[in-house]
Amino acid sequence: MAEQSGDGQTGEGQRCVVCEQVEPNERLLERCFSCDNPFHLNPRNDVDGLDHGDAWIGPTLGVVFYCSTCIDAMDAQERTQAGDPAQAAAQLMAGQLGAALSPTPSAPSQPAEGAPPPRPVRDAPRRRYRRINLP
C-alpha cells in the first residue's frame, strides 16, 4: 500500500477527493478553488473520462475549478438563502459573473393619474406604407 501525505499525494499519484481513486496522470486532476483538493476533471469532451466537478469563467475572466462536493454545497446554500428556486439559480449565476441582480419584481404598479391608456396589442404586423387606391 502506498504512503499518503497530507495533501492527497501518494507514491503512485494523487487521490481524487470525490471518488478516493488514486490518479497517476496529474493532467486528469484539477485543484478545487474552494477546498483546494484535487479532483477528476476530464480536459477533453471527445474522450470519455471521469468528471467530478466543473470549470467556468470566474468574475475576473479566469477559469475557476470546483469539485462536485463544493458545487453541491454552494447550490444548497443558495437555495436556502433564496426561497424561489429559479431566483436562487439566477443569483448563483449572477454571483459567478460578478453582477448584481435586481430584486424579484413585485406586482405591476398602477398607471399615474392622467396617463394615456396602454396601446392595444396588434395580432397582425403593420404595413410599412399605406395602400392608396386610385380611381
N, C-alpha and C positions, 0 to 999 in steps of 0.2 A: 504494500500500500504506500502511496506517495505521501510525503510530508506536506502539510498545508500551512502556509504562512497566514498572517492576519488579514492580508489584502485579497484573499481568494486565489492566490497563486499556488500551484502545486509544482512538483518536479516535472510533470508531463504537460502542463499548460495552466490556463486559468479556469476557474469554475464559474459557470453561469449562476447568478443569484436567483433566477426564477426556477430553472429546472434542475439545478445542482449537478449538471453534467460537466465534466472536465472537457475543455475545448483546447486541443493542441495548436490550432491555427488562430492566432490572435486577430487576424483580419476579419474573422467572423464574429468578433465581440466588440461592443462599444461600452463606454462608461456612462452611466446614468447621471444626468445633471443634478438630480435631486438627492439620490443616496450615494452616488459615486461608486457604485458596484458594477462589475462587468456583467453584461447580458448578451444573449444571442441576437444579432440583427443582421439579416441577410442583405448584403450590399447590392444584390442584383435581383431584378424582377423576373428575368428569363430563366433562372436556375432555381430549383427547389432548395429550400434551406430552412433552418429554424428561425423564427421571428418571435421574440419575447418582449417586444417594445415597439417604439415608433420614433420617427425623426420628423421634424418640421422646422420651418423658418421661424426663428425667435424674434423678439422685439427689436433687436439690434441688427436684424437681417443676417444673422449667423445661423447655422444649423444646430439645433438642440436635440439631444437624445434622451429619452425617458424609457425606463423599463416598464413592463406591463403592471407590476405591483404599484409603482408610484403613479402611473396613469389612473389606475382604478381608485387609488386613494384620493387623487385630485378630483376625479369625477364625483366621488361620493361626497367630498367636502363641498363642491359647488352645488350639488343637488340639495344638500341640507341647508345651505345658505339662501338659496332661491327656491321658493315654493313651486314655481312653474317649471316643469322640465324643459320646455322649449326656451324659456328665458335663461335657465341655467346653462344650457348648451351655448346660447348666444353670448352670455357673459364669459364663459370659458374661452370661446374663440376670440372674443374681443380682448380678453386679458392676454392671450398669447400674442396677439398682434400689437399690443400696446395701445389700444384705442379704448375710449370710454363710451359706453352705451348710455343713451338717454333712458330714463325710467320707462316702464311699460306705459303705453298710452291709456289714459282714463276715458271715460265716456265722452263722446263728442260734445263740444261746447255749443251753446245756443248762439245763433247769429245776433249781431249787435242790432239794437233798435234802429229802424230806418234803413237797414241794409237791403239791397235788392235780393229777390229770391234766387235760389241756385238755378243755373242753366239746366234745361232738360237734357237728358241723355238721348242721343240720336242712335238709332239702330243701324241705319244705312250711312255710308260715308257721304260727305257733302261733295258736291261738284265744285270744281275749282272755278269754273266760269258759268254764268247763267246762259241758258239757251234762249235765243231771240228768234221768234217765229216771224218771218217776213210775209206780207200778204201777196 
